[in-house]
């Protein structure tokens, strides 16, 4: 059976914990696992820009003994010179796993359904599962079991948040989400489906952040989205700054998946301050993705 990593909610909690436990082992003793995927090859296709996803998968795969090839979609004629399904079938004869980062989540699911080779969602317009699973790894590394914590998200409702919502339901942690009123209204259907005892939505960021163990945010303008001056004005009071962080617990941590638009969604004082774990968060992408690769490639 071919395994894939497309969305957090495709998995039971036991499977996700197994990935996190192995990631912890790799981080603690990397040399022990430097031949874990010896002779295996990861292919990567980027239809969107990438820094951390590209580097963490490339370096991570190399460090556990595997090979990596980045496939330029234009060079291979992905979906133009040849159908994407035909290319995936051909790739399955050469490589052991394919990571895709694109703007079309449904397309990733279609390629998964071919069941030719393991597919990893490196980010789509809908979700970012690798980011959130590694964020859980970082949160637990810093604060302990996530099911005992209150996580707060301040900002836009986007693909990273979708994966965080999925994770909240599986790991059973409290999630407080704060966004401007017009964003909440725009996403009314999503809110109705997801609001429950664990997940709450607020238009007041201070209420959401109150007594939070971890405060998370992301850019207000997503990759590929046109800059909207009105949108930026509406988000102004959702900036994570010292005044907002005062409402969280004293030992609360700050997280951002990066890249950050400094002094828009977060001030320099916070992202460079003692509460920030953004670079540890970025580094941990590699360990968790090494574990994901091992989990889905090895039968």
N, C-alpha and C positions, 0 to 999 in steps of 0.2 A: 504493500500500500504506500502510495506517495504522500509524504507529509508536506504541508505548506505553512507559511506564517503570514497570514493576510490581515486578520483582525484579532484583537485581544479576546473578543467574545466567541471566537471559534474554539476556545480552549476551556477545559475544566481547571479549577484552581490547583489541583494536584499536578497537572502538567506544567503550569506556569511556575509553580514553586520548585519543581524539579529543575527547570531552566535556571532559575535564580540561584539555587543551591550550587549548581555546577559552575555558574559564573563566579560565585564566591570562591570556589576551590581554585579556579584558574587565576583569579587575582592574587590569591594568597601564595600560590606556588606555580607560577607560569611555566617554569622549565619542565615541570612534570608532564605538561600537556602539549609540549611543542611538536609532537608527532601525531596528535590526535586525528588530524585529517590529512595525513600523509598521502600523496598521490591524488587527492581530490581537487577539483577545480570549480571555482566560483566565477560565474559570469555576471557582469553588472551592466545595466542599461539605464542611463540617466536622460530623461526627457525634461528634467528641471535641474536648476543649479544645485550644487551640493558641496559642502566642505566636510562637516562632521560625519555624515552618513558615508560619503566616499572614502574618507581616510580610515574611519573606524572599521569598516568592512574590509578594506584592502589590507591594512596593517594587521588587523585581527586575524584574518584568514592566513596570512603569511606566517604569523607567529605560532599558529597551531599546525604548521606543516603543509598547508594547502597552497594551491596556485590560484592566481586571479587574472582574469582578462576583462578589460573594460571594452564593451562593444558599442561603438559609435553608431547610433541608429541611422544616421545618414549613410555611413560607409557600408552598412549591411543592408540598406534599403528596407528597414523595418516597417512593414505595412505599405510600402510603395513598390519597390522592385519585386517584392514577394510578400505574400500574406503573412501576418504575424503568426498565425497558427502553424503554417508550414515552417517558418523559421524556428519556432519553439520545438517542433518535432525534430528538426535537424540538429538543433543545439543539444537535445537530450542524448544524442549519440556521442557528443564530445565532452560535455561538462556535467557536473553533478548537482548544480544548484544555480538558480538565476535570481538575482535581486533586481527589482525594477522600481524606479522612482518616476512617477508620471502625474498627469492631471486627470486621469480617468480611472476611477476605482473599479467601475464595472468592467473595464478592459482587463485589469489585473485579475478579476474574478473569472473572466472568460478563459484567460490563459491558464489559471489554476485548474479549471474544470477539464482541461485537456488531459490532466494527470500524466504528463510526459516526464516531467522532472520537478523537483521541489521549487516553489516560487516564494520569494520573500517580498513583502510590501515594504519598500524603503521610504515610502511616503506617497500618499495620493491626495487628491482633493478632498477625500472623505476622512481618512484616518492616518495615524502615524504610530503604529503599534510598537515598533522597536524603540522609539523615543520613550514612550510611557513605561514600558516594562523596565527599561534601564533607569528611569526616574524612580520607580518603586524600589529598585535595588539601592539607589543612592539614599533615598529617604530612610529605608530600614537600616542602612549602614550608619547613618547619622543619629537616628531617633528611635530605632527599635521597630517592632511589628506594626505594620501600617494599619491594621484593623483596630488599633487602639488610638489612632491619631485623627486629627481634623485637618484636612487639606483644603486650601482655599485657592480658587482660580479667579483672577481679576483681569477682565479684558474682553476680547472678541470671542464669539462662539465659532470655533474653527476645527480643523482636522485633529489637532493635538488634543483639544478638549474632548472631542468625540471618543478618542481612545481612553482618555482619563475617566470619562463617564462609564465606559464599558468596564474598566478596571475596578471602579468603585463598587459596581454590582457584584463582581466576582470576589474581590478581596474583602468586601464588606467594610470599607472605611467611609467615614463621614466626609462629604464633599460639598462645600459651599461655593456657589458660582455667582459672580457679580458682573453684570454687563449693563450698558446703557439701556434705557427703557425701549428705545426703538429697535435695538438688537433683540431684546427679549420678545417683543411683539412679532418681529420678523421670524423668530424661531419658536413660535407658540406651539406648533405641532410636536417638535422635539421635546419641549419642556413638559407638555402633557404626558408624553410617554415615559419620561425619565424622572419626573419629580416624585419623590417617595420619602420614606423615613430617613434614608441615608443622604439623599441628594436634594439640595434646595437651591433656588435661584433668587437673586436679589438685585434690585436696582441701586441699592446703597452699598458701596464697597466697604465702608466701615463696619456695617452690620455683618457682612460676609467674613471679613478678616478677624473679627472679634474672637480672641482666644485660639486662633489657628496655630497649628504646629508647623505648618509649611505654607508659604504664600508663593503661588506660581503665576507667571504671566507669559505673554508672547507678543509679537509685534501686532500693532493695530491694523496694519495694512499687510495682508498676506502676500507671499511670493506670486507675482504675475497679476496681482490686483492693482488697478489704477489708483494713484494717490487721490484721496477725496478729502478736500479741506474741511467740508462740513462734518464728515465722519470724525476727523481728528479733533475738531472742536467739541463734539459730543463725548469724546473719550477723555477729555481733559481731566476730569475729577477721578478718573480711574488709573491715574499714574501711581505706580508703586514708589512711594517716597517715605521719608522718615515719619511724617505725620500719619500716614496710613499704617505703616509697620508698627507703630506704637500700640495699635489695637490688637495685634497678635501677641502670643506668649513671648516672654522675654528671651527664651531660647529658641524661638522660631527660626527656621531657615528660609532663605529666598532662593527660588529656582527660575531659570529661564532657559528654554531649549536652544536659544541663539539661532541666527544672529539677532542682536538687540539693536534697536534704534534708541541709542542713549539719550536720556533726558526727554524722551517722549513717554513710552510705556513704563520706563524705570529710570530713576536718577542715578548718576555716577556714584553718589554717596551710598546707595543701596547695593548696586551690582558689584562695586569694589569693596564693600564693607565686610565686617566680620560675620554677618549673617548669611552672606552669599556663598553658595556652593556650586556656582554655575560651571566652574572649570573641572571640578571633581565629577559633576554631572556629565560633562562632555566626555571625560576620560572613561567613565564607566560604560558609555555606549559600546566601547570595544569589547569589554569582558562579557557583557550580556549578549552581544551579537555573536561572539565566539561560541557561546553556549547554545544560542539558537541554531547556528550552523551545524554544530555537532548533533543537536537533537533531531533536526530534520533530514540531515544527509545520511547519518548512520542508521542502518536498518535495525 
